[in-house]
Amino acid sequence: MSAPAPGRAQDRFQAFDLLATLVAVVTPDGTVLFANAALEDALGTSRRMIEGASLPTFFTEPQRLRTAIEGAGSNEYAAMRYDGWLVRHGVDALQVHVVVAQTESAGEIVVELLPLEQQARQEREERLLDQAQANKELIRNLAHEIKNPLGGIRGAAQLLEMEIQGRDLKEYTQVIIHEADRLQTLVDRLLAPHRKPHVVGDVNIHEVCERVRSLILAEFPRGLSVVRDYDTSLPEFRGDREQLIQAVLNIAHNACQALAERIAAGDAQLVFRTRVARQVTFGKQRYRLALELHVIDNGPGVPDAIKDRIFYPLVSGREGGSGLGLTLAQTFVQQHHGLVECDSVPGRTDFKILIPLP
């Protein structure tokens, strides 16, 4: 059977270019009819070079893929899965989960390749997104449940204070009122990101970083070096400037608190690094361009006990911490269709903010 003309294949399969996974459409003998943009990027080879070539030759074990394709082509099975290694131009081989499946069109078989590292990352991001959504609902419901009786407790304490005479007894009512106010402040902070309207305008991420840098240096004028490592080619994007300032400030402030001992020793360092990321996938979508903002410190690192829970509300690695700073940062960034990730080892903690660019 002769292969369809390349132009027609491009038209029929162009929807595959929207996928983050690596996809090829092949004939029963393994000849590539179509390769999507993700596969082109992964191989480091132009689509023109891939299409018309034998897909199995791009693998360390070509016969294994040939056998899978032949089986799908002869209707031995509808789909087959296995793990293999994809040979790439100029870089190390990539471990992938291979899915070979029949299509409704005779003579065409779809080969989907899921990079195992990318698959694990996507699963982690999905957990973060699901966790953030669950946190948001939990926080809102819990805050409202606390808010109503809290007002009644405070009001009752005030009325009681007006009735009693002894000064020592009034101290107890003052404790009740003070603690009720403290809880009210906490509840207001929990509800703040869900109450404020999203004020959208043009955002220059370096203006955001400079604002945060000035606030951090005003609070920690000695013992802390704040390094700028900016990619000035980054374009402006539409977003809520104040929300992003608050998100970056929360992360930077959290880092500075972890740097307390190094600040006292005079060798603490905080780095703001901006880069353009190309053809990246996060939040279940693939983006042509994205902002990467790194906030890096040389502190002791995130404690192992809370590494998987640092974005949960009320989880803090510092005694007396509210555990809300990173939760709010994640919420504000997600409102920009972005994500905050953390990579931490002793001596280096890197919080990475990813936000799609136009």
Protein Blocks (a to p, Z undefined) as FASTA:
>chain_A
ZZddfklmmmmmmmmmmpmbdcddddfkopafbdcfklmmmnopafklmnopafklmpfb
lmlmmmmmmmmmnopafbdcdddddddehiacddddddddddfbehiacdddddfklmmm
mmmmmmmmmmmmmmmmmmmmmmmmmmmmmmmmmmmmmmmmmmpmblklmmmmmmmmmmmm
mmmmmmmmmmmmmmpccddddddfklmmmmmmmmmmmmmmghpacdddddfkbccddddf
klmmmmmmmmmmmmmmmmmmmmmnopaccdddddddehiaeehiacfbdcddddddfbeb
jafklmmmmmpghiafbehiaolmmmmmmmmmmmnopacdddddehiacdddddddZZ
